[in-house]
């Protein structure tokens, strides 16, 4: 049933795309649509029939075969080339050379381009992962680990000589031999006497070396090799977790993307440095993010020296079962100390695509997926609590100075591009244009119980009454929504019409933003 529905939708989409492409291609000719539509209508009918038949046979419209960006690209390109070749063969066989080559090729090229765009959007939608920081908390089984108390303090303010006197000299020598005396001093000031117990010092990029450590449970593990060179960082961190006792510590270092940019721009002459950084950005940031170019990235770099943001580094460590105890920038590296608080958490998928799905309360109290464009670095969802402890909240609940937001994400939020995918919910019918805000389960529970029962009788909206009234706190938000629902019950169309234009007036003139 689902496959038949998918074929029907893609069939209709293909016809619409092909027709639009034909009209666009014909409109660029000097004589325009008035001449080319009637004169090329037979060509269009033949191309459309062949196009659809080949698409069905080649699997372009088969739900089970369209599973990722690579299959979209392969199926679309191969199907359209075959269809174009068969059309050209028929035209040649009947010696029909009256058709414009630019219209023929233009129609096929434009249709291919639009199909690739539509296919990519579909895959992004299918692969959008549920991103809910609150849901991750249920996996943190802290009870047994909370019983383990810190018996050693960091002693950051203690005399360095006194700290060193309590630590095995072999540990200090191992750190100094790998990182130098200055770096060693900084590391010891972070770790303090916590490394006086069962401690292992390594400089490795493979989890094999972690798994083969002689002891089973260590108090502290230090890896001095930067995380950027570790190919499978998640499994590496998991291996560290299994080697530590509950409440044990892990020290690691990483060159963040911002530190990398500063290093590149500083070491090369002006002008050349920006050219070098541009190509470095393409190879190290763009290629690994795209499914069909990832293998090229691995071939060029062997997975070494990958670019990692601060948010991703902290997020990976937190997902691995560690709470972030402290972080410090030392010698162009971000050094992080994490404490083992639980077993590694389940990964939120292996793919961080352009869309995310947020679980929200919909009509009838049912959970719906609200789609948005991803604006944060990968693994950011795992450090929600850590960021909450670092920064104050703005009015309405967003973090100030949230380093998890990417540069591109900040631009998307400013121009509302991150909200565009919510139109998927509008097309699916689980949201309407104007209505109460779709809330997370946690935020929904903060509402008055009586109002919660009333609220779930209505479909949530893309534009909430928040923008019309701009309330400052939870009580004012509830009052704003009650006024909207009271008016909506009396006259739905007029109410939504009035709230729509009032909201846009506040957004455009008063620069209202959802906090």
ZARO-45834 format. One record per residue (C-alpha): residue number from 1; residue in one letter; x, y negated, z negated. Coordinates in steps of 0.05 Angstrom, whole numbers, plus 32768, in hexadecimal, padded with zeros to 4 digits. Example, Ala and Ser with C-alpha at 12.3 -4.5 7.8 and 13.67 -1.06 7.14 Angstrom:
2
   num   residu     px     py     pz
     1        A   80F6   805A   7F64
     2        S   8111   8015   7F71
This chain:
515
   num   residu     px     py     pz
     1        X   8000   8000   8000
     2        X   8038   7FD0   7FEC
     3        X   8060   7FE1   802A
     4        X   8024   7FD6   8058
     5        X   8017   7F93   8037
     6        X   8060   7F80   803F
     7        X   805E   7F93   808A
     8        X   801E   7F6A   8094
     9        X   803C   7F2C   8073
    10        X   807E   7F31   8098
    11        X   8059   7F3E   80DA
    12        X   8030   7EFF   80D2
    13        X   806E   7ED8   80BB
    14        X   8095   7EF0   80F8
    15        X   805E   7EDA   8128
    16        X   805A   7E95   8107
    17        X   80A6   7E8D   8107
    18        X   80AC   7EA2   8150
    19        X   8074   7E72   8164
    20        X   8093   7E38   813E
    21        X   80D8   7E47   815B
    22        X   80BB   7E49   81A2
    23        X   8099   7E05   8198
    24        X   80D8   7DE6   817B
    25        X   8104   7E01   81B4
    26        X   80D2   7DE9   81E9
    27        X   80CA   7DA4   81C9
    28        X   8113   7D94   81D6
    29        X   810A   7D9B   8222
    30        X   80FF   7D5A   8249
    31        X   80BA   7D6D   8262
    32        X   80A6   7D83   821C
    33        X   8070   7DB2   8201
    34        X   803B   7D9E   8234
    35        X   8063   7DC2   826B
    36        X   8088   7DFA   8247
    37        X   804F   7E16   821D
    38        X   8023   7E2A   8258
    39        X   805D   7E3D   8286
    40        X   8081   7E67   8251
    41        X   8044   7E86   822F
    42        X   804D   7EC9   8252
    43        X   8096   7ECB   823D
    44        X   8083   7EBC   81F5
    45        X   804F   7EF4   81F4
    46        X   8081   7F27   820F
    47        X   80B7   7F10   81DF
    48        X   8087   7F11   81A4
    49        X   8070   7F58   81B3
    50        X   80B7   7F73   81BC
    51        X   80CE   7F4B   8180
    52        X   809A   7F6A   8152
    53        X   80A2   7FB1   816C
    54        X   80EE   7FB0   8165
    55        X   80E7   7F91   8120
    56        X   80B9   7FC9   8109
    57        X   80E5   8000   8127
    58        X   8126   7FE3   810E
    59        X   810D   7FDA   80C7
    60        X   810B   7F8E   80C4
    61        X   80C5   7F93   80A8
    62        X   80D1   7FCF   807C
    63        X   80D0   7FBF   8032
    64        X   80FB   7FFA   801E
    65        X   8133   7FE6   804F
    66        X   8135   7F9B   803E
    67        X   8158   7F9F   7FFA
    68        X   818F   7F6A   7FFA
    69        X   81AC   7F30   8021
    70        X   81D8   7F5F   804A
    71        X   819D   7F89   8063
    72        X   8176   7F49   8073
    73        X   81AF   7F2F   809D
    74        X   81BC   7F71   80C0
    75        X   8173   7F81   80CF
    76        X   8161   7F3B   80E7
    77        X   819E   7F33   8114
    78        X   819B   7F78   8133
    79        X   814F   7F78   813E
    80        X   814F   7F33   815E
    81        X   818A   7F41   818C
    82        X   8169   7F82   81A4
    83        X   8127   7F5E   81AF
    84        X   8149   7F25   81D6
    85        X   8170   7F57   8200
    86        X   8131   7F7F   8211
    87        X   810C   7F3F   8224
    88        X   8146   7F2A   8251
    89        X   8147   7F6F   8271
    90        X   80FD   7F6C   8281
    91        X   8105   7F26   829F
    92        X   8140   7F3F   82C9
    93        X   811A   7F7D   82E0
    94        X   80E0   7F54   82FA
    95        X   810F   7F1F   8315
    96        X   80EB   7EEA   82ED
    97        X   811F   7EB2   82E6
    98        X   80F0   7E78   82DE
    99        X   80F6   7E74   8293
   100        X   8124   7E42   8271
   101        X   8160   7E63   8252
   102        X   8164   7E2D   821C
   103        X   811C   7E3B   8208
   104        X   8126   7E87   8208
   105        X   8168   7E85   81E1
   106        X   8150   7E4B   81B6
   107        X   8112   7E71   81A1
   108        X   8139   7EAF   818E
   109        X   8170   7E87   8169
   110        X   813F   7E5C   8141
   111        X   8113   7E98   8130
   112        X   8151   7EBE   8118
   113        X   8167   7E83   80ED
   114        X   8122   7E7A   80CD
   115        X   811C   7EC5   80C0
   116        X   8160   7EC6   809D
   117        X   814A   7E8C   8072
   118        X   8107   7EAD   8061
   119        X   8128   7EF1   8055
   120        X   815C   7ED1   8026
   121        X   8124   7EAF   7FFF
   122        X   80FF   7EF2   7FFA
   123        X   813D   7F16   7FE0
   124        X   814B   7EDE   7FAE
   125        X   8103   7EE5   7F96
   126        X   8108   7F31   7F90
   127        X   814A   7F2D   7F6B
   128        X   8137   7EF4   7F3C
   129        X   8148   7F0E   7EF7
   130        X   8120   7F02   7EB8
   131        X   8148   7ECF   7E90
   132        X   812E   7EC8   7E4A
   133        X   8162   7EBC   7E13
   134        X   812F   7ECD   7DDD
   135        X   8125   7F13   7DFA
   136        X   816F   7F23   7DF1
   137        X   816A   7F1B   7DA6
   138        X   8143   7F5C   7D9F
   139        X   8181   7F81   7DB7
   140        X   81AE   7F63   7D81
   141        X   81AC   7F98   7D4A
   142        X   81D1   7F70   7D16
   143        X   81BD   7F95   7CD6
   144        X   81F9   7FC3   7CD1
   145        X   822A   7F8E   7CE7
   146        X   8211   7F57   7CB9
   147        X   8226   7F82   7C7E
   148        X   826F   7F7A   7C94
   149        X   8288   7F3B   7C73
   150        X   82C3   7F11   7C87
   151        X   82F9   7F23   7C56
   152        X   832C   7EF6   7C79
   153        X   8323   7EAD   7C89
   154        X   8340   7E8A   7CC6
   155        X   836D   7E5F   7C9A
   156        X   8371   7E2A   7CD0
   157        X   8382   7DF6   7C9C
   158        X   83B5   7E21   7C79
   159        X   8400   7E18   7C7F
   160        X   8416   7E3D   7CBE
   161        X   8452   7E5A   7C99
   162        X   8425   7E76   7C63
   163        X   83F8   7E95   7C97
   164        X   8433   7EB5   7CBC
   165        X   844C   7ED2   7C7B
   166        X   840C   7EFB   7C75
   167        X   840E   7F16   7CBC
   168        X   8436   7F51   7CD7
   169        X   8474   7F33   7CF9
   170        X   846B   7F63   7D32
   171        X   8428   7F44   7D43
   172        X   8446   7EFE   7D44
   173        X   8481   7F14   7D6F
   174        X   8452   7F36   7DA1
   175        X   8429   7EF6   7DA8
   176        X   8467   7ECA   7DAF
   177        X   8487   7EF9   7DE2
   178        X   844B   7EF5   7E0F
   179        X   8432   7EAE   7E07
   180        X   846D   7E86   7DEB
   181        X   8477   7E67   7DA6
   182        X   844B   7E2A   7DB1
   183        X   8410   7E54   7DC9
   184        X   841C   7E86   7D92
   185        X   8418   7E50   7D5D
   186        X   83D5   7E38   7D79
   187        X   83B9   7E7F   7D7C
   188        X   83CE   7E8E   7D34
   189        X   83AE   7E4D   7D1D
   190        X   836D   7E67   7D3C
   191        X   836F   7EAE   7D23
   192        X   838E   7EA1   7CDF
   193        X   8399   7EDC   7CB1
   194        X   8362   7F04   7CD3
   195        X   8399   7F24   7CFD
   196        X   83BC   7F3C   7CBE
   197        X   8394   7F7D   7CC1
   198        X   838E   7FB1   7CF8
   199        X   839F   7F87   7D34
   200        X   83B2   7F98   7D7C
   201        X   83D4   7F65   7DAA
   202        X   83CF   7F72   7DF4
   203        X   83D8   7F4F   7E37
   204        X   83AF   7F7A   7E66
   205        X   837B   7F76   7E9D
   206        X   8361   7FBE   7E9A
   207        X   8331   7FDE   7E69
   208        X   835A   801E   7E6E
   209        X   838F   7FFE   7E42
   210        X   8358   7FEA   7E10
   211        X   8339   802F   7E0E
   212        X   837C   8050   7E03
   213        X   838F   8028   7DC5
   214        X   83A7   8059   7D90
   215        X   8377   8045   7D59
   216        X   832B   804B   7D5C
   217        X   8315   800E   7D34
   218        X   833E   7FCE   7D34
   219        X   8332   7F90   7D0B
   220        X   834C   7F61   7D41
   221        X   835C   7F68   7D8B
   222        X   8383   7F32   7DB0
   223        X   8389   7F32   7DFC
   224        X   83B9   7EFC   7E14
   225        X   83AE   7F08   7E5F
   226        X   837B   7ED6   7E79
   227        X   8337   7EF3   7E88
   228        X   8338   7ED6   7ECF
   229        X   8362   7F12   7EE6
   230        X   8336   7F48   7EC8
   231        X   830E   7F68   7F01
   232        X   82D6   7F87   7ED9
   233        X   82D2   7F57   7E9F
   234        X   8290   7F70   7E83
   235        X   82A8   7FB7   7E7B
   236        X   82EB   7F9E   7E60
   237        X   82C6   7F78   7E28
   238        X   829B   7FB4   7E1A
   239        X   82DA   7FDF   7E12
   240        X   82F4   7FAC   7DE0
   241        X   82B2   7FAF   7DBA
   242        X   82B7   7FFA   7DB2
   243        X   82FD   7FF4   7D96
   244        X   82EB   7FC2   7D60
   245        X   82CD   7FD0   7D1D
   246        X   828A   7FAD   7D0D
   247        X   829B   7F65   7CFD
   248        X   82DE   7F6A   7D21
   249        X   82FB   7F33   7D4D
   250        X   8310   7F2A   7D95
   251        X   833D   7EF3   7DAE
   252        X   8342   7EE4   7DF9
   253        X   8353   7EAA   7E27
   254        X   8339   7E91   7E6A
   255        X   8348   7E59   7E9B
   256        X   8305   7E37   7EA5
   257        X   82EF   7E1C   7EE8
   258        X   82FA   7DD4   7ED0
   259        X   8340   7DE4   7EB8
   260        X   834F   7E06   7EFA
   261        X   8339   7DC9   7F21
   262        X   8364   7D9A   7EF7
   263        X   83A0   7DC8   7EFF
   264        X   8399   7DCC   7F4B
   265        X   838E   7D81   7F54
   266        X   83C9   7D71   7F26
   267        X   83FD   7D9F   7F44
   268        X   83F5   7D89   7F8D
   269        X   83FE   7D45   7FAE
   270        X   83C0   7D1A   7FB6
   271        X   8398   7D2C   7FF4
   272        X   83B7   7D71   7FFB
   273        X   839C   7D83   7FB6
   274        X   8354   7D76   7FCA
   275        X   835C   7D9D   800C
   276        X   837A   7DD8   7FE5
   277        X   8343   7DD4   7FB1
   278        X   830D   7DD4   7FE7
   279        X   8326   7E16   8004
   280        X   8332   7E32   7FBE
   281        X   82E9   7E21   7FAE
   282        X   82D1   7E45   7FED
   283        X   82FB   7E84   7FE1
   284        X   82F4   7E88   7F95
   285        X   82AF   7E6B   7F89
   286        X   8285   7E75   7FC8
   287        X   829D   7EB7   7FE5
   288        X   8294   7EE1   7FA4
   289        X   824D   7EC5   7F9A
   290        X   8232   7EDD   7FDD
   291        X   8224   7F27   7FE6
   292        X   823E   7F2D   802D
   293        X   827F   7F06   801F
   294        X   8291   7F25   7FDC
   295        X   82BB   7F5C   7FFE
   296        X   82E2   7F25   8022
   297        X   82EF   7F04   7FDF
   298        X   8309   7F45   7FC1
   299        X   8334   7F52   7FFE
   300        X   8354   7F0D   7FFA
   301        X   835D   7F09   7FAE
   302        X   8358   7F52   7F95
   303        X   8329   7F36   7F61
   304        X   8361   7F10   7F3D
   305        X   8360   7EC8   7F26
   306        X   8315   7EC2   7F2B
   307        X   82F2   7E82   7F18
   308        X   82CD   7E85   7ED5
   309        X   82A7   7E4C   7EB5
   310        X   82A8   7E40   7E6A
   311        X   825F   7E54   7E66
   312        X   826C   7E95   7E8B
   313        X   82A8   7EA7   7E60
   314        X   8281   7E9B   7E1F
   315        X   8243   7EBE   7E3C
   316        X   8269   7EFC   7E51
   317        X   8288   7F02   7E0B
   318        X   8244   7EF8   7DEA
   319        X   8224   7F2D   7E17
   320        X   825C   7F5B   7E03
   321        X   8243   7F5A   7DBB
   322        X   826B   7F20   7D9F
   323        X   8257   7EDF   7D7E
   324        X   8283   7EA4   7D8F
   325        X   82A9   7E8F   7D50
   326        X   82D6   7E5A   7D6E
   327        X   82F4   7E41   7DAF
   328        X   832F   7E14   7DBD
   329        X   8353   7DF9   7DFA
   330        X   839D   7E0D   7DF5
   331        X   83D0   7E02   7E2D
   332        X   839C   7DFD   7E65
   333        X   8377   7E3A   7E4C
   334        X   8337   7E41   7E25
   335        X   8344   7E6F   7DEB
   336        X   8307   7E91   7DCC
   337        X   82FE   7EB9   7D8D
   338        X   82C1   7EE6   7D89
   339        X   82A7   7F11   7D50
   340        X   8287   7F54   7D5D
   341        X   823F   7F50   7D46
   342        X   821D   7F87   7D6E
   343        X   8226   7FB9   7DA6
   344        X   822A   7F9C   7DED
   345        X   81E8   7F80   7E05
   346        X   81C6   7F99   7E45
   347        X   81DC   7F71   7E82
   348        X   81A8   7F43   7EA1
   349        X   81B1   7F67   7EE3
   350        X   81F1   7F67   7F0D
   351        X   81DA   7F30   7F3B
   352        X   81D5   7EE6   7F2B
   353        X   81AC   7ECC   7F66
   354        X   8192   7E86   7F74
   355        X   814F   7E94   7F51
   356        X   813E   7EA6   7F0A
   357        X   80FC   7EBF   7EED
   358        X   80E5   7EA4   7EAA
   359        X   80B1   7ECD   7E84
   360        X   8077   7E9E   7E72
   361        X   8030   7EA4   7E55
   362        X   7FFD   7EA1   7E8D
   363        X   7FB2   7EA3   7E92
   364        X   7F92   7ED8   7E65
   365        X   7FD1   7EDA   7E3A
   366        X   7FF6   7F04   7E6E
   367        X   8040   7EFB   7E7B
   368        X   8051   7EDE   7EBF
   369        X   8093   7ED1   7EE1
   370        X   809F   7E87   7EED
   371        X   80D4   7E7E   7F23
   372        X   8109   7E48   7F21
   373        X   814B   7E3A   7F43
   374        X   8188   7E50   7F1B
   375        X   81AC   7E12   7F01
   376        X   81D9   7E32   7ECC
   377        X   821A   7E59   7ECF
   378        X   8214   7EA5   7ECD
   379        X   820C   7EC4   7E88
   380        X   81F3   7E81   7E6B
   381        X   81B5   7EA3   7E4F
   382        X   81E1   7EC9   7E1D
   383        X   81FB   7E8B   7DF9
   384        X   81B9   7E67   7DEC
   385        X   81C2   7E6B   7DA0
   386        X   820B   7E56   7DA5
   387        X   81FA   7E17   7DCC
   388        X   81C1   7E09   7D9C
   389        X   81F4   7E08   7D64
   390        X   8223   7DDA   7D8A
   391        X   81F5   7DA3   7DA2
   392        X   81B9   7D7C   7D8C
   393        X   8177   7D82   7DB0
   394        X   8158   7D4A   7DD9
   395        X   810F   7D38   7DCF
   396        X   80E8   7D72   7DEC
   397        X   811A   7DAA   7DE0
   398        X   8152   7DA6   7E14
   399        X   819B   7DA6   7DFF
   400        X   81C7   7D68   7E05
   401        X   8208   7D71   7E2B
   402        X   81F7   7DB8   7E3F
   403        X   8237   7DD2   7E5F
   404        X   8211   7E0F   7E7A
   405        X   81F3   7DE6   7EB2
   406        X   821A   7DE7   7EF3
   407        X   822C   7DA7   7F19
   408        X   81FD   7DBC   7F50
   409        X   81C9   7DCF   7F1C
   410        X   81CB   7D89   7EFF
   411        X   81BD   7D6C   7F44
   412        X   8184   7D9E   7F4F
   413        X   8164   7D8B   7F0E
   414        X   816A   7D41   7F1C
   415        X   8147   7D46   7F60
   416        X   8116   7D7C   7F48
   417        X   8132   7DB0   7F78
   418        X   8133   7DE4   7F40
   419        X   80E7   7DDF   7F3C
   420        X   80DA   7DF1   7F85
   421        X   80D7   7E3D   7F79
   422        X   809B   7E33   7F4B
   423        X   8073   7E2D   7F8B
   424        X   807B   7E78   7F8F
   425        X   804D   7E7B   7F52
   426        X   801C   7E4D   7F75
   427        X   801A   7E7B   7FB2
   428        X   8014   7EB9   7F86
   429        X   7FD8   7E99   7F63
   430        X   7FEF   7E9F   7F1A
   431        X   7FFA   7E53   7F16
   432        X   7FD6   7E17   7F32
   433        X   7FEF   7DD2   7F46
   434        X   7FD9   7DAD   7F07
   435        X   7FCF   7DCF   7EC4
   436        X   7FEB   7DDE   7E7F
   437        X   8035   7DEF   7E7C
   438        X   8047   7E3A   7E80
   439        X   8068   7E48   7E3D
   440        X   8099   7E7B   7E23
   441        X   807F   7EAB   7DEE
   442        X   80A9   7E89   7DB9
   443        X   8090   7E43   7DCA
   444        X   8049   7E5B   7DD2
   445        X   804A   7E76   7D8A
   446        X   8059   7E30   7D71
   447        X   8015   7E18   7D8A
   448        X   7FD7   7E15   7D5E
   449        X   7FB6   7E59   7D5D
   450        X   7F71   7E3F   7D70
   451        X   7F8E   7E18   7DAB
   452        X   7FB6   7E55   7DC1
   453        X   7F75   7E7D   7DC8
   454        X   7F57   7E45   7DF3
   455        X   7F96   7E37   7E1B
   456        X   7F9C   7E7D   7E39
   457        X   7F59   7E76   7E5B
   458        X   7F79   7E46   7E8D
   459        X   7FAB   7E51   7EC4
   460        X   7FED   7E2C   7EB7
   461        X   8003   7DF6   7EE7
   462        X   8041   7DDE   7F0C
   463        X   8033   7D97   7EF5
   464        X   801F   7D96   7EAB
   465        X   7FFB   7D5D   7E88
   466        X   803E   7D50   7E65
   467        X   8052   7D22   7E9F
   468        X   8012   7CFA   7E9A
   469        X   8017   7CED   7E4E
   470        X   8062   7CF8   7E3F
   471        X   8057   7D11   7DF7
   472        X   8093   7D11   7DC8
   473        X   8087   7D4D   7D9A
   474        X   8061   7D8F   7D97
   475        X   8023   7D70   7D75
   476        X   801F   7D3B   7DAB
   477        X   8029   7D6F   7DE2
   478        X   7FEE   7D98   7DC7
   479        X   7FC2   7D5A   7DC3
   480        X   7FD4   7D48   7E0B
   481        X   7FC1   7D8D   7E24
   482        X   7F80   7D8E   7DFC
   483        X   7F6C   7D4B   7E1D
   484        X   7F7C   7D68   7E61
   485        X   7F54   7DA8   7E56
   486        X   7F19   7D82   7E3A
   487        X   7F17   7D57   7E78
   488        X   7F24   7D94   7EA5
   489        X   7EE7   7DB8   7E88
   490        X   7EBB   7D7D   7E9B
   491        X   7ED7   7D70   7EE1
   492        X   7F10   7D9D   7EFA
   493        X   7F1E   7D7D   7F3D
   494        X   7F1C   7D34   7F26
   495        X   7F46   7D44   7EE9
   496        X   7F7D   7D68   7F10
   497        X   7F7C   7D30   7F45
   498        X   7F84   7CFA   7F10
   499        X   7FBB   7D1F   7EE9
   500        X   7FE1   7D2F   7F29
   501        X   7FE8   7CE6   7F3E
   502        X   7FF3   7CCC   7EF8
   503        X   802B   7CFF   7EEE
   504        X   804C   7CED   7F30
   505        X   8048   7CA3   7F1F
   506        X   806D   7CB0   7EDE
   507        X   80A0   7CDC   7F01
   508        X   80AF   7CAC   7F3A
   509        X   80A7   7C68   7F16
   510        X   80B7   7C77   7ECD
   511        X   80E9   7CB0   7EDD
   512        X   80C3   7CE0   7EB0
   513        X   80E6   7D23   7EA6
   514        X   80D2   7D62   7E82
   515        X   80FF   7D6A   7E46
